[in-house]
Amino acid sequence: QVQLVESGGGLVQPGGSLRLSCAASGRLFGINPMGWYRQVPGKERELVASITRIGTTNYANSVKGRFTISRDNAKNTVFLQMNNLKPEDTAVYYCSLQSGITTTTTYWGQGTQVTVSS
């Protein structure tokens, strides 16, 4: 079983920064694609950023230029550096990991709350 644990969320003023971390543990083999999603009550979960096995990144248009996703493969950890935070960024942020090739399984963390005051 794979476990994902997020940390780094909290309360920040508009324009501030936060750095989220997600550590994966369990039955992991090789490097896995990982990503960050966020969800606001009443809305569907949306992709914020993702990173592939070779380090290729993808971002939602709303966070481009402000957020940066990175990973430490040796520690099976993914980070999300969030700068110039806006009230619209307020959400629960979830870490995800994709396992497998022919058959894939997506694992999720418990989520960490990010609140940007307005």
N, C-alpha and C positions, 0 to 999 in steps of 0.2 A: 504494500500500500504506500502511496505517496502522500506526504503531508506538506502543506504550504502555510507558512506563518508570516503575516504582514506586520509591519511596524512603521512608526514614523508619522502617523497621522496626528492631527490636532487642530487647534484653533490658531488662525493667523489673520492678520489684517490685509486688506487689499494691497497688492504690490509686494507682499512678503513672499517668503520661500519655504518650502518643505521638501524633505528628501524621504521618500518611501523605500522600504526594503522588504524583500520577500525571500525567505530562505526555504529551499526545498530539501526534503529528506525522505528516505525510504528506498524503495527498489527503483533506483534510477540507473539507466545505462546510457552512457555517452552524453552528448549535449542535446538539450531539448529546447524547442521553441517556447518562449515565454512571453507573457504580456500583462498589461494592466487594463482593467475595465473599471467603469464607474457606473453607479446607479443612483438615481434620485427617486424618492417615493412617487409612485404613480407613473413612472416612465420605465422603458425597457433598458436593460443593461447595455452600455455602449462601449466599444473599443476606444481606449485612449491611446495606447501605444503598444507595439509588439516588436520583438527582436528574434531573428532567426538563428539557426545554428552557426552561421558564418558571420553574424553580427549585422545583417541588414535590418534597418529599422523602418517602422511605419507609424505615422501619427495621424490622429484625427485632425481635421482642419482647424478646429477650435483651439488646439493646443500647440500647433506648429510654431516654432520660434520661442516658445516659453518652456516647454517640457523636454526633457531628455531621458531616454531609456538607455540603460547599459546593463551589462552583466559580468559577473565574476564566475567563470565556468568552473574553476577549481573549487568554489564554495557552493555551486548550484544556487546562486543568488542573483536576483534581478533587482535593479534600482530604478526609481523614477524621481529625477530631480525636477521639481516644479518651481519655476520662477515667475515673478510678476503675476501672482495669483489673483484671480477675480472672483467675485461672489458667485458667478455662474459655475465655478469649479467645485462648489460645495456638493459633496456626494460621498457615498461609501465607495471606497476604492478596493477592488478585488484583484488579486494576483492569480494568474492562470499558467498552467503548464500543459503542453501537449506531448503525449507519450505514444510511441509506436509509429510504424510506417505503413504497413499493409492494413493494419487495424489500429485506429487511433483512439486514445482516451484523453479527455480533458479534465484536469484536476483544478479545483478552486480553493482559495484560502477563505478564511472567515470574514475578511474585509476589515478595513480600517477607515474610520471617519475622518474626513477632511472638511473643515468648516472655515470659510473665508467670510469675515464679517463685512457688513455693508454700511 
